[in-house]
Amino acid sequence: MDIRNLPGINLVRKPGRTAALVLLTAFLALSVFGGSMVVLSLRQGLKSLESRLGADIIVVPSSAQSKVSFQNMLLQGTTGAFYMDAENLDRILEVEGVEKAAPQVFLASLKADCCSIKIQVIGIDPETDFVVQPWIEESYDRDLGDLEVAVGAKVAAGVGEIIRIYDERCHVAARLAPTGTGLDTAVYCNMSTMDKLLQAAEGKGISHKITSGDEDRISAVYVKVKEGYDIGRVNSAIQGHTRKASAIRTKSMLTDVSGSLSGIASTVSVLIAAVWLLAFVILAVAFVMIANERKREFALLRLMGASRKVLGSVVRRETSLVSLAGGLAGTAAAAVLVFPFTTLIETSLGLPYLTPPLPRIAGTAVLTVVLTVAAASLASAWSARRLSRVDPGMIMHENG
């Protein structure tokens, strides 16, 4: 018998033992890859939110309960529509240090025939907008025209398709990249289209807090501060210069989100470490028990002329084969459990959640398998050394 085939033969000959070791290492890989994907997705979501906001300050009506309601809209896409005097836009532009100010108008979340989820309609001014327009321009090189919309990643409509909002046929001109936030359920249009949608709603007997033709009401103003100016001071100046409005520094809002994310990431990391430690201890104990069981087998191999180096190699190769199979199976199982349920995870956590790019996923998967094999090899190291050093005469005498 070729000693090189022995590891495979041993694993097939003991299917119960092999299956148990594969399951242990699979559990190890599943916890590590699954937990890592959750943490990486949260970080990717926060990074996307930071880049998508693109403003230093956001001004909303005081009735919006300041940061809380607006943050809920960004993260979960769920908010009632709120409004303030459009005069605040002019007041903001008068504040020293303000470089740009872009108004937005929100229409309360509603169902459209394109979607299984509620969408948030947001009106923008393409001429002054510096927040959404750069993202629209990635797939559409013109300003949004009348009854043209840009849709978020979770809106089930592709570029060139038609979605109906209050029976108005809106042409999808652009589809935005995913953010992992409530912005993915938003539909953006120009102010003229927003007015047409309000007219259509009124024609169907549906009333909103804002009416068609009302150009004196806006929902929020995104503000870009000039370079060299202190954002905190500009924020305070805007707060004192506007009426019934609250100025929010986006950094403070993102700090709150980042704090929540860090708490969840720390919890997941602790759980991963605990699972690793538990699985490692169980693997080490299992290998010790297996070593005691296989003393006679290895004693016979020594009597047949196998060297200590060869016997140690047999154990290491068996461990590598088992842990490789378990690592691959566990990583695949984690992918099946995590990736199809990103929306559910995002909703449950209430935080930005965006799947990392494919190269990052692949790299994490490979690293998980490598670490799983390394952990199993380390857990079996003492057993491999012990089995390679069995005394054939003593073992055979004990079992004689």
C-alpha positions as CSV (number, residue, x, y, z in Angstrom):
1,M,0.0,0.0,0.0
2,D,1.3,3.4,-0.9
3,I,1.7,5.5,2.3
4,R,0.7,8.6,0.3
5,N,-2.8,7.3,-0.2
6,L,-3.2,6.5,3.5
7,P,-4.7,9.8,4.6
8,G,-7.6,9.5,2.1
9,I,-8.1,5.8,2.9
10,N,-8.3,6.6,6.7
11,L,-10.8,9.3,6.2
12,V,-13.1,7.1,4.0
13,R,-12.7,4.2,6.4
14,K,-14.0,6.2,9.4
15,P,-16.9,8.2,7.9
16,G,-18.4,9.1,11.3
17,R,-15.2,10.5,12.6
18,T,-14.4,12.3,9.4
19,A,-17.9,13.8,9.2
20,A,-17.7,15.1,12.8
21,L,-14.4,16.8,12.1
22,V,-15.7,18.4,8.9
23,L,-18.7,19.7,10.8
24,L,-16.6,21.2,13.5
25,T,-14.3,23.0,11.1
26,A,-17.3,24.0,9.0
27,F,-18.9,25.6,12.0
28,L,-15.7,27.5,12.6
29,A,-15.6,28.8,9.0
30,L,-19.3,29.6,9.0
31,S,-19.0,31.8,12.1
32,V,-15.9,33.6,10.9
33,F,-17.0,34.3,7.3
34,G,-20.6,35.1,8.2
35,G,-19.6,37.4,11.0
36,S,-16.9,39.1,8.9
37,M,-19.4,39.7,6.1
38,V,-21.8,41.4,8.5
39,V,-19.1,43.7,9.9
40,L,-17.6,44.5,6.4
41,S,-21.1,45.2,5.0
42,L,-21.8,47.6,7.8
43,R,-18.6,49.4,7.2
44,Q,-19.2,49.5,3.5
45,G,-22.7,50.9,4.1
46,L,-21.3,53.7,6.3
47,K,-18.6,54.6,3.8
48,S,-21.3,54.8,1.0
49,L,-23.5,57.0,3.2
50,E,-20.7,59.3,3.9
51,S,-19.9,59.8,0.2
52,R,-23.6,60.0,-0.8
53,L,-24.5,62.8,1.6
54,G,-21.9,65.1,0.2
55,A,-22.9,68.0,2.4
56,D,-21.4,69.5,5.6
57,I,-24.8,70.6,7.0
58,I,-28.4,69.6,6.5
59,V,-31.2,72.0,7.5
60,V,-34.6,70.5,8.2
61,P,-37.8,71.9,9.9
62,S,-37.8,71.9,13.6
63,S,-41.0,69.8,13.4
64,A,-38.9,67.0,11.9
65,Q,-37.6,66.4,15.4
66,S,-34.2,67.5,14.2
67,K,-31.7,64.7,13.7
68,V,-33.8,61.7,14.7
69,S,-36.4,61.7,12.0
70,F,-34.1,62.8,9.3
71,Q,-31.6,60.1,10.3
72,N,-34.4,57.5,10.2
73,M,-35.2,58.6,6.6
74,L,-31.6,58.2,5.5
75,L,-31.1,54.8,7.2
76,Q,-34.5,53.2,6.8
77,G,-36.4,55.3,4.2
78,T,-39.3,55.7,6.6
79,T,-40.4,59.2,7.5
80,G,-43.4,61.4,7.2
81,A,-43.0,64.4,4.9
82,F,-42.0,67.6,6.6
83,Y,-41.8,71.1,5.3
84,M,-40.5,74.6,6.1
85,D,-40.6,78.0,4.4
86,A,-38.6,78.1,1.2
87,E,-37.5,81.5,2.4
88,N,-35.0,79.6,4.6
89,L,-33.0,78.7,1.5
90,D,-32.3,82.4,0.8
91,R,-31.5,83.0,4.5
92,I,-29.0,80.1,4.4
93,L,-27.3,81.6,1.3
94,E,-26.8,84.9,3.1
95,V,-24.8,83.2,5.8
96,E,-21.0,83.9,5.5
97,G,-19.1,80.7,4.7
98,V,-21.9,79.0,2.8
99,E,-20.6,77.9,-0.6
100,K,-23.6,75.9,-1.9
101,A,-27.2,75.3,-0.8
102,A,-29.4,72.7,-2.5
103,P,-33.1,72.3,-1.6
104,Q,-35.1,69.1,-1.6
105,V,-38.8,68.4,-1.3
106,F,-40.1,65.1,0.2
107,L,-43.3,63.3,-0.7
108,A,-44.5,60.9,2.0
109,S,-43.6,57.3,1.4
110,L,-46.0,55.6,-1.0
111,K,-46.6,52.5,-3.1
112,A,-45.9,52.5,-6.8
113,D,-46.8,49.7,-9.2
114,C,-43.1,49.1,-9.8
115,C,-42.3,48.0,-6.3
116,S,-43.1,45.6,-3.5
117,I,-41.8,48.2,-1.0
118,K,-42.8,51.8,-0.3
119,I,-40.8,54.4,-2.2
120,Q,-39.8,57.9,-1.1
121,V,-40.2,60.6,-3.8
122,I,-37.7,63.4,-3.5
123,G,-37.7,66.5,-5.6
124,I,-34.4,68.2,-6.4
125,D,-33.3,71.3,-8.3
126,P,-30.8,70.0,-10.9
127,E,-29.3,73.4,-11.4
128,T,-28.2,73.8,-7.7
129,D,-28.1,70.2,-6.5
130,F,-24.6,68.9,-5.6
131,V,-25.7,65.9,-3.6
132,V,-27.7,63.6,-5.9
133,Q,-26.7,65.0,-9.3
134,P,-23.1,63.6,-9.2
135,W,-24.6,60.1,-8.7
136,I,-27.2,60.6,-11.4
137,E,-24.5,61.7,-13.8
138,E,-22.7,58.3,-13.5
139,S,-25.4,56.9,-15.8
140,Y,-27.2,59.9,-17.2
141,D,-25.3,62.9,-18.7
142,R,-28.2,65.4,-18.6
143,D,-30.4,67.1,-16.0
144,L,-33.6,65.3,-15.2
145,G,-36.4,66.5,-17.4
146,D,-40.2,66.6,-16.7
147,L,-41.5,63.2,-15.7
148,E,-38.0,61.8,-15.7
149,V,-36.8,60.1,-12.6
150,A,-33.7,58.5,-11.1
151,V,-34.4,55.5,-8.9
152,G,-32.5,54.0,-6.0
153,A,-31.0,50.5,-6.2
154,K,-34.0,48.8,-4.5
155,V,-36.6,50.2,-6.8
156,A,-37.5,47.4,-9.2
157,A,-37.3,49.4,-12.4
158,G,-34.5,49.6,-14.9
159,V,-33.3,52.5,-17.1
160,G,-35.7,53.1,-19.9
161,E,-38.7,51.6,-18.1
162,I,-41.8,53.4,-17.0
163,I,-43.0,53.5,-13.4
164,R,-46.5,54.9,-12.5
165,I,-46.8,57.2,-9.6
166,Y,-50.4,58.4,-9.0
167,D,-51.0,57.1,-12.6
168,E,-48.4,59.5,-13.9
169,R,-46.0,57.7,-16.3
170,C,-42.5,58.5,-15.2
171,H,-39.5,57.5,-17.4
172,V,-36.6,56.0,-15.5
173,A,-33.6,58.0,-16.8
174,A,-31.0,56.8,-14.3
175,R,-30.5,54.1,-11.7
176,L,-28.3,54.9,-8.7
177,A,-25.6,52.7,-7.2
178,P,-26.7,51.0,-3.9
179,T,-26.0,52.7,-0.6
180,G,-27.3,50.1,1.9
181,T,-29.6,52.8,3.3
182,G,-33.2,54.2,2.9
183,L,-31.8,56.2,-0.1
184,D,-32.0,53.0,-2.1
185,T,-35.8,53.2,-2.0
186,A,-36.0,56.8,-3.1
187,V,-37.1,58.1,-6.5
188,Y,-35.6,61.5,-7.5
189,C,-37.3,64.0,-9.8
190,N,-37.1,67.7,-10.6
191,M,-39.4,70.2,-9.0
192,S,-41.7,70.4,-12.0
193,T,-42.2,66.6,-11.9
194,M,-42.9,66.8,-8.2
195,D,-45.6,69.4,-8.9
196,K,-47.2,67.2,-11.6
197,L,-47.3,64.2,-9.1
198,L,-49.0,66.4,-6.5
199,Q,-51.6,67.4,-9.1
200,A,-52.1,63.8,-10.0
201,A,-52.5,62.9,-6.3
202,E,-55.0,65.7,-5.8
203,G,-57.0,64.5,-8.8
204,K,-57.3,61.1,-7.1
205,G,-58.5,62.7,-3.9
206,I,-55.2,62.1,-2.1
207,S,-54.0,65.0,0.0
208,H,-50.5,65.7,1.3
209,K,-49.1,68.3,3.6
210,I,-48.0,70.2,0.6
211,T,-50.1,71.1,-2.5
212,S,-49.4,71.5,-6.2
213,G,-48.2,75.0,-7.1
214,D,-46.8,75.6,-3.7
215,E,-43.3,76.8,-4.3
216,D,-42.9,78.3,-0.9
217,R,-42.4,75.0,0.9
218,I,-39.3,72.8,1.0
219,S,-38.3,69.9,3.2
220,A,-34.5,70.2,3.6
221,V,-31.5,72.1,2.4
222,Y,-28.1,70.5,1.9
223,V,-25.3,73.0,2.6
224,K,-21.6,72.9,1.5
225,V,-19.3,75.1,3.6
226,K,-16.5,77.1,1.9
227,E,-13.0,75.8,2.4
228,G,-11.3,77.5,5.3
229,Y,-14.5,78.2,7.3
230,D,-15.3,76.4,10.5
231,I,-18.3,74.1,10.0
232,G,-19.5,74.4,13.6
233,R,-19.6,78.2,13.4
234,V,-21.4,78.2,10.1
235,N,-23.8,75.6,11.5
236,S,-24.5,77.9,14.5
237,A,-24.9,80.9,12.2
238,I,-27.5,79.1,10.0
239,Q,-29.3,78.0,13.1
240,G,-29.7,81.6,14.2
241,H,-30.5,82.9,10.8
242,T,-33.3,80.6,9.8
243,R,-36.9,80.3,11.1
244,K,-38.4,77.1,12.6
245,A,-35.5,75.1,11.3
246,S,-32.8,72.9,12.7
247,A,-29.2,72.8,11.3
248,I,-27.6,69.4,11.6
249,R,-23.9,68.7,11.0
250,T,-23.7,65.6,9.0
251,K,-20.5,64.6,10.8
252,S,-22.4,64.4,14.1
253,M,-25.1,62.3,12.5
254,L,-22.6,60.0,11.0
255,T,-20.8,59.8,14.3
256,D,-24.0,58.5,15.9
257,V,-24.3,55.9,13.1
258,S,-20.7,55.0,13.4
259,G,-21.0,54.6,17.2
260,S,-23.9,52.1,16.7
261,L,-22.0,50.3,14.0
262,S,-18.9,50.1,16.2
263,G,-21.0,48.6,19.0
264,I,-22.4,45.9,16.7
265,A,-19.1,45.2,15.1
266,S,-17.5,44.8,18.6
267,T,-20.3,42.4,19.6
268,V,-19.9,40.3,16.4
269,S,-16.1,40.3,16.8
270,V,-16.4,39.0,20.4
271,L,-18.8,36.3,19.3
272,I,-16.4,35.3,16.5
273,A,-13.5,35.1,19.0
274,A,-15.6,33.0,21.4
275,V,-16.7,30.6,18.6
276,W,-13.1,30.3,17.5
277,L,-11.9,29.5,21.0
278,L,-14.7,27.0,21.7
279,A,-14.2,25.3,18.3
280,F,-10.4,25.2,18.8
281,V,-10.8,23.6,22.3
282,I,-13.3,21.0,21.0
283,L,-11.0,20.2,18.0
284,A,-8.0,19.8,20.3
285,V,-10.0,17.5,22.6
286,A,-11.3,15.5,19.6
287,F,-7.8,15.0,18.2
288,V,-6.5,13.9,21.6
289,M,-9.3,11.3,21.7
290,I,-8.5,10.2,18.1
291,A,-4.8,9.9,19.0
292,N,-5.6,7.5,21.9
293,E,-7.8,5.5,19.6
294,R,-5.2,5.2,16.8
295,K,-2.2,4.2,18.8
296,R,-2.3,0.6,17.7
297,E,-2.8,1.6,14.0
298,F,0.3,3.7,14.1
299,A,2.3,1.1,16.0
300,L,1.6,-1.3,13.2
301,L,2.7,1.2,10.7
302,R,6.0,1.7,12.6
303,L,6.5,-2.0,12.6
304,M,6.0,-2.0,8.9
305,G,8.8,0.5,8.5
306,A,7.1,3.8,8.4
307,S,9.3,6.6,9.9
308,R,8.2,9.1,12.5
309,K,8.3,11.9,9.9
310,V,6.0,9.9,7.6
311,L,3.5,9.2,10.4
312,G,3.4,12.9,11.4
313,S,2.9,13.7,7.7
314,V,-0.1,11.3,7.6
315,V,-1.8,13.1,10.5
316,R,-1.1,16.6,9.1
317,R,-2.5,15.6,5.6
318,E,-5.6,14.1,7.1
319,T,-6.2,17.3,9.1
320,S,-5.6,19.5,6.1
321,L,-8.0,17.5,4.0
322,V,-10.7,17.5,6.7
323,S,-10.3,21.2,7.5
324,L,-10.2,22.2,3.9
325,A,-13.5,20.4,3.2
326,G,-15.0,21.9,6.4
327,G,-13.7,25.4,5.6
328,L,-15.1,25.4,2.1
329,A,-18.5,23.9,3.3
330,G,-18.7,26.4,6.2
331,T,-17.9,29.4,4.0
332,A,-20.4,28.3,1.4
333,A,-23.1,27.8,4.1
334,A,-22.4,31.3,5.5
335,A,-22.8,32.8,2.0
336,V,-26.2,31.1,1.6
337,L,-27.3,32.3,5.1
338,V,-26.0,35.9,4.7
339,F,-26.2,37.2,1.1
340,P,-29.9,36.4,0.3
341,F,-31.0,38.2,3.4
342,T,-29.2,41.5,3.2
343,T,-32.4,43.5,3.2
344,L,-33.7,41.7,6.3
345,I,-30.3,42.2,8.1
346,E,-30.3,45.9,7.1
347,T,-33.9,46.4,8.4
348,S,-33.2,44.5,11.6
349,L,-30.0,46.5,12.4
350,G,-31.3,49.8,11.3
351,L,-27.9,50.8,10.0
352,P,-26.3,51.3,6.6
353,Y,-25.7,47.8,5.2
354,L,-24.0,47.3,1.8
355,T,-22.4,44.1,0.5
356,P,-18.7,44.6,-0.1
357,P,-17.2,44.4,-3.6
358,L,-16.7,40.9,-5.0
359,P,-12.9,41.0,-4.7
360,R,-13.2,41.8,-1.0
361,I,-15.7,38.9,-0.6
362,A,-13.4,36.5,-2.4
363,G,-10.4,37.6,-0.4
364,T,-12.3,37.1,2.9
365,A,-13.5,33.7,1.8
366,V,-10.0,32.6,1.0
367,L,-8.6,34.0,4.2
368,T,-11.4,32.2,6.2
369,V,-10.5,28.8,4.6
370,V,-6.8,29.4,5.2
371,L,-7.4,30.3,8.9
372,T,-9.7,27.3,9.3
373,V,-7.0,24.9,8.0
374,A,-4.4,26.7,10.2
375,A,-6.5,26.4,13.3
376,A,-7.2,22.7,12.7
377,S,-3.6,22.0,12.1
378,L,-2.6,23.8,15.3
379,A,-5.2,21.9,17.2
380,S,-3.9,18.6,15.9
381,A,-0.2,19.4,16.3
382,W,0.2,17.7,19.7
383,S,-1.7,14.7,18.5
384,A,0.4,14.4,15.4
385,R,3.6,14.6,17.4
386,R,2.3,12.0,19.9
387,L,1.2,9.5,17.3
388,S,4.5,9.8,15.3
389,R,6.4,8.9,18.5
390,V,4.5,5.8,19.5
391,D,6.6,2.9,20.8
392,P,5.5,-0.2,18.7
393,G,6.6,-2.7,21.2
394,M,4.9,-1.1,24.2
395,I,1.7,-0.5,22.3
396,M,1.5,-4.1,21.0
397,H,2.3,-5.4,24.5
398,E,-0.5,-3.3,26.0
399,N,-3.0,-4.7,23.5
400,G,-1.6,-8.2,23.6
